[in-house]
Amino acid sequence: MKIVFMGTPEFSVPALDALIDAGHEVVAVYTQPPRPAGRGKKQRPSPVQARAEALGLPVRHPASLRPQEEKDAFAALGADIGVVVAYGLILPRAILDAPTHGCLNIHASLLPRWRGAAPIHRAIMAGDSETGICIMQMEAGLDTGPVLLRQAMPLTDQDTTADVHDRLSALGGALIAEALKRLAELVPTVQPQDGVTYADKIDKAEARIDWTQPAVEVDRQIRGLSPFPGAWCDVDGERVKLLRSRVVDGSGIPGSVLGGFTVACGDGAVEILLAQRQGKRPMAVVEVLRGLDLPDRIS
């Protein structure tokens, strides 16, 4: 099939590779424009752009798809189908309708649960027991289209967003390849109205840890916000990101250090397993504690 691929972050790359491996013709790759990054603020291409260029694929990165010239250029590609995964721009109706078979989206949740921008983060923070991938026919609404294929994946009480991101990214690539192979036989399933939830974009204000919350909630916050933006606490005036944790037995005044890097919560305690001090790389707690003397209580 002649495919237009639309994606931006690292999450999208396995899907692009899967389409190439399956023998499809990717006639164009759309991605977000390069952004300033690093200390020098040099323009850095997206992971999808870097991969597409390495594969010798034509890349386009318009700031918007709303101008008529962009709609015309997209339609002129003559694509059989569009494949969209974490692209980051709203697709106007003219873009959605241009390919012969419309556009398919690879969404990282079991729709209709967790429509929206941050489905992996929200699933972990909510304590969901499973998540998955849906291949959805795109329409004008936010992740409201009928589902062609879905596959569930269990979540454990040790998973971070980084862990789940990598597993779902690989699953998304495999499932879109299967969906295109079976496109003629798949029957779209309309999403039910019951069970609709929205995965709002993560606000950095959510990252400050409140130790008065139950340990299970604090643990989910830490794992759900790892690695970005990273849940954090104040240790003697230094902001320390907490990136991996587990719930353990223990009690005390919320925020009190019970030994090692185990901290009392409103109910129970959390043991920190991976942390990151300001200006340093993420480190196992044994390394962190070599250079950080924890006070009796942190906030």
Secondary structure by P-SEA (a helix, b strand, c coil): cbbbbbbccccaaaaaaaaaaacccccbbbbccbbbbcccccccccaaaaaaaaabbbbbbbcccccaaaaaaaaaccccbbbbccccccccccccccccccbbbbccccccccccccaaaaaaaaccccccccccccccccccccccbbbbbbbcccccaaaaaaaaaaaaaaaaaaaaaacccbbbbcccccbbbbbcccccccccccccccaaaaaaaaaaacccccbbbbcccbbbbbcbbbbbbbcccccccccccccccccbbbbbccccccccccccccccccccccccccc
